């Protein structure tokens, strides 16, 4: 795929020629031009359509969620919800009040202990989750002889077979339980809930992007697309059931729309659609799931800082940065936190003092020049910009797919999308 230099070098006032040449080299690798982005959009759309047809031809899992229909904002009732997101567990009591989407939430957060992040028995982790549910019920109070319906949101891929049933395809976000893959997660949770004697029945399971879409749609009923993009990334949107050809043999109404969980984190994993550099391949090779989630590794918070760190080490080894000297911290995997990128990119001081603090105080480098800091800032900008345009290309692909089929369009031809906590308004021409 063609790429081009597109980031100007005028900010490198203090860098030497070797550093300027190195930045030019990196720009050739990481700057994506318009033709390349259009090819990515086209590739994504092909993968999307292929994923609607079967589970073998696409990097996108395109998982039917069995969630149909649209919130109106008039629904009422009190419900329990549980979300497992990374190493965090959120237990919620949600009171839907109707009246154009009014609601109240009573929420408590729990942390998964580090010693439970990995293990040989996945049930041990689920037992901890059930303990959190038990603690939350004590906090909010329960009624005798009443079984509480609960919906559960998981931040990892689940192949659903019904609204309340699904098997784990893969774990993520630092969790490693080999015997967890393939487990019917709702069945296992019900088993452990019964052992604990809790008055809970799980009536629905959904991915976090599906929950994002539904939660926003309750207050903004025109919403048709939800995106989660933070430590990981995913997207869910509405698709007519009649277009999901791999559901033809199942007893589900064909004249309704269903929310599809794209699992777009895996886009590019076949190595036929995304312009990966050797830095990307190195990062993927050293990750816990080398063959999967390529799009996620090029765009999200878990990996962007590590990608920057690998580039900085590469430049150190070429005697281009820091006088060829590294530090024990910089040599440690994932020591360059993604949050450092934000600090360096936002640093507009003459001497890039905030960048110096990151490099010298946080990463333990003995001495850095202003020229060094300019290069580091530029590397952060390159990696951050590429991530942003790749996510933008993926969004554009789905919105164009929806627009071409009239999905989610209002009278003015707009598609309303939820991205994190902000509404995006796409105008379709």
N, C-alpha and C positions, 0 to 999 in steps of 0.2 A: 504494500500500500504506500502511496506517495505521502511524504511528509515534508514540511518546509520550516525554515526559520521564520518565526513571526513575533518574537519578543525582542524589542529593541535593546541594544547594549549600552545606551547612553548613561544608565545608572552606574556603570562600572568605572567610576572616576579614579579609584585608587587601586584597581587591580592591575597586575602586570600582564604582559602579552600572553604568557603561558596560561594564565587564568582566563583571560578573554577567549583564547582559542578553545579551552576546555568547555567553557559555557556554550560556545558556538556548536561544539560537538554534541553537547547534551540537548541543545535546542533542536538539532536535526533528529534526535531520537524521540523527543517528547512533545514537540509542537505538532498539532494535527491541523491540516488545512481543510478547507471546505469540502473538496472532493472526497477526502478520506472520511470525513464525518458523514457525508451523504451515503457512502458505501456502508458505513457502520449502521446507519438507520435502515437501509435496505436489508442488510443481513439480519438485523434484529427482527424486522417484520417477517422475513422468511422463516426464521426460527420460531417465531410466535405462531404462525399459521401451521407449521409442521408439528408443533407441540399440541395444538388443538386436535390434530388427527391421530397421533399415537404417542407412546412414551419412549420410542426408540430413535426417532429421527432428529431430535432437537436437543440443544443444550438447555433449553428452557423446559422445566418440568411441567409447567402449565397445569397445575393441580386444581381440579374442580373442588370447590369448598362445600358444595351443597347448600350454600346460603343463597336464597333466591328472594326476590321482592326488594322493595325499597323502603327505608324508614320514612315516616311522614313528619316526625316531630310531635305527634299527638299521642304516642305510646306512653302508658303509665304502668307503674309497678316498682317493686323493690327486688333487686337481684344481687347475687353474689358473683364476683368475677375474680379470676386469678391470672396473673401474667408472670411468666418466667422469661426474663430478658437479660441475656448474658449471665452475670453472677448475681443478679438482683431478682427478688421475688416480690411482687406487689399483690396484696390481698385487698379487695375492694368490696364495699357495699354501695351499690348504685341505686339511687331513687330517681326514676324517670317521672317527671311531673307533667309531661305533655306541654300544652300551651306554647307551641312553636319551639320545642326543644329545650325546655328548662329542665335542669337536673341538679342533683346534689350527690357528692361522692364522699364517702368515709373510707380513707385509704391508709394502709400501713405497709411499710417497706421492710423487707428482710434481706439479709445477705447470705449467699451460699458460702460457707466456710471454705477456705482454700484446700483443706484436706479432703473435702468432698467433691472437688472439681474433677478428680480422676479416681478410678477404681475398677474392680473386677465385677462388682454387683450393682447394677443400675438401680435395683430396688432400695439400696441404702440411700441414694439421693432422693428418691421418691418418698421414702419415709420421712426425710427431713422436710420436704415440701408439705407433707400431710401434717407434721408438727406445727408448721407455720400456719396452716389453715386452722388447726385446733386453737392455737393461741389467738388468732384473729376472731374466731367465734366467741371466745371468752371475753374479748374486748367489746364486741358489739352486742353480745347477749343473744340468746336463742329461746325459742318457744318449745315447750314440750310437745311431743307427738307431731312434729312438723319436719318434713324433709325439705331441705333448702336446695333449690336448683342452682347450679353453678356453671358458668362458662369459663373455659380455660384457654388462654392464649400462650402459645409456645413460640419462642424465638428461634426455633430450628425447624428444618424441613420435615413435614409429615405428609405422607400419602394417604389422603382421606378416602374412605369407602362409604361413609355416611356422615351426617352432620355431627354425630357423637362417637365416631370411631375413626381411627387412623393409625398407621404404622410409621415409626420413625425412619426417615431416609438417611439422615445424618445429624450429628450433633455439631455444635460450634461454640464460638465465644469462650474457648478455654476448657470446655467440658470434654472429657474423654472416658467413655465407658464402652468398650467393645461389645458387650452383650446388650447394650441399649439399642443398637441399630436393629430394626426389624420388629421391635416390641410394639404391641398394641397399647399405646400410652394411656388411653382411657380405661381399658380393662385393668391394666396394672394399677392405676390410681384408685379405681373402685375397690380392688382387692385390698390395698393398703388402708383405704378409708374405712372399710368394713372392720379390719383388724383393730383400728383405732376407735371404732364405735362412734363415728361422727355422723350427724344427720345431713349428709351431703349426697346429692346425685348430680354427676356431670351430664348436662344435657346438650352441650355444644362445645366443640373445640375449633379454634381458628388460629391462623397465623397473625402475627402482630400487624402486618400491613392490612389484612382484612379488618381487624379491629379498628385500625386508624381510619379506614374508609367508612365503616359503619358509624363510628363515634362522631365523625364530622358530618356525616349525612343526617344524623338525628337533628342537628341544629341547622344544617344547610342541605335540604333534601335534594338539591340538584347535583350533589357530589357524586361522581361516578368513578373516581380513581384515587387510590390512596398509596402513599409512598412512605416507607421508613428508611431513613438514611442517616446513620450515626456510626456505631461500632460495626454494624453490618448493614445490609441494604436489601430491600425487597419492594415489590410493587404488586398491588391487586387492583383489578378493574372489573367492570361488568361486561359480560359477553352473552349474547343470546344462546340458549342451550342448543338450538338447532345448528349453530356453527361449531359446536364441540363434538366433532364426529366420533371421537373415542368414547362418548357416552351413549351412543345409539342403542346399545343392547341393554341399557339400564332403564328401570321403570322410573323415569323422571320426566315431568312435563316438558314438552318441546317448545311451548309458546311463552316461556318465561325467560328472564335474564338471570344468569348465575354469576356469582363473583368468582373470578379465576385468580388463583395465587400463582404468579408467574415464576417465582423463585429465580428472578433475574440475576441474582448473585452468581449463578453458574454460567451466565452468558460468556462465550469465548473459551470455554474449557476444552472444546474440540480443536482449538488453535486454528480455526478457519475464518474467524470473524473479527478478532481484535488485533491491533498492531502492537504486539508485546515486544518489549526490548529484552536484552539479555539480563538487565537488572530485574525485570519482572519475572523472568524464568528462574533466576537465582532465588528470589524471595519465595516463589511458589514451591520450588524444589525443597527448600528448608522448612516449609510450613508443615503443620500436622496433617493436612489433606492436599498433597502436592498436585493431584490431578483435577481438583475441583475448585469452584468459586473464584475463577479468574477475574471476572468483573469486580467482585467484592475486593479482591486483593489490589486492584488498580484504583479503587475509588473511596475506600472507607477508613474510618478512624483507627481500626486495629492495625492497618498495614501501611498507611501513608508515611508515618514517621520512620518505620523500619526501611521503607524504600529510600527515603532521604538519607538515612544512616549508611546504607550500602553504597550510595553514590559518594558520600563524603569520604568513606574509607577508601574507595576506588581512587579518589583524587589525592588523598594522603599518600597512597602507595605509589602514585606517579610524581610525588614531590611537588604537587601543585597547591596543596593546602597545608597550613600550619607548619610550614618548614619540614614537611614529611614526618611530623611527629603526631601520634594519636594519643589516646589515654585509655586506661583500663575500662572506664565507663563507656566511652565511645565504642570500644571493641566488644561490648556486651550487647547481645541481641535485644532489640526493642528498648534500648536505653534512650533513644531519641524519640520522646513521646510526641504524638501527633500535635498535641497542644503547643509544643515548641514552634511548630510551623506557623501557627497563628501569630505568635509573638514576633518571629522574624519577619514575616510578611508585612506586619503592621508597623514595623520599626522605621520611622522616617527621620530619625535624628541624624545629624551630620556624621557622627562617628559610629552609628549603629550600636548604641550602648546596650539596648535591651538584647540584641543578638549576642553581644560580648558576654552578658550575664549568662545567657543560655549555654554558650560554648565553654566559658571558663569556670563559672560557678556551678552550673548544673552538670556539665559533662566532663569537668576536670582537666580541660586542656590548659597547658601552662601559659601560653601566650598566643594571642591572635592579632593579626593586623586588620586594619579597616578593609583592605583588599580581600582578605579571607572572608570577612563578614559579608561583604558584598556578594561574593560567590555563594555563600550559604543562603543568603536571602533569595538569590536568584534561583537556586536549586529548589527551595521551598515553593517559590512562585510557579516554577515549571511543573512540579508534581501536583500542586494544588489546582492549577489551571487545567491540566489534563484531566484530572478527576472530575472537575466541574463540567467540562465539555462532554465527557463520556456519559455522565449521568443525564446531561441535557439531551444528548443524542438518543438515549434509551427512552426518555420521556417523550421526545418528539415522535419516535417510532410508534409508541403505543397510542398517543393522541391521534396520529395520522391514521392508524388502523381503526380506531374508534370512529373518527370522522368519516372515513370512506364507507363505513357501514351504518352511519347514523346513530351510533351508540352514544348515549349521554349528551346529545346536543339539545340545547334549548332553542327557543324560537329565533334567537339572534345568531345561532350557529356557534355558541360558546361551549367549551368543555371546562367544567369547574373541577379542579384537582386539589387534593390535600397533600401538601408536602411538609412533613414534620408538623409544626404548629401553625403554619401559615398557609393561606389559600393562594393558589396559583390560578390565574385566569388566562387560558389559552384562546386566542382568537384564531379560528380556522378559516383560511381563505380558500 
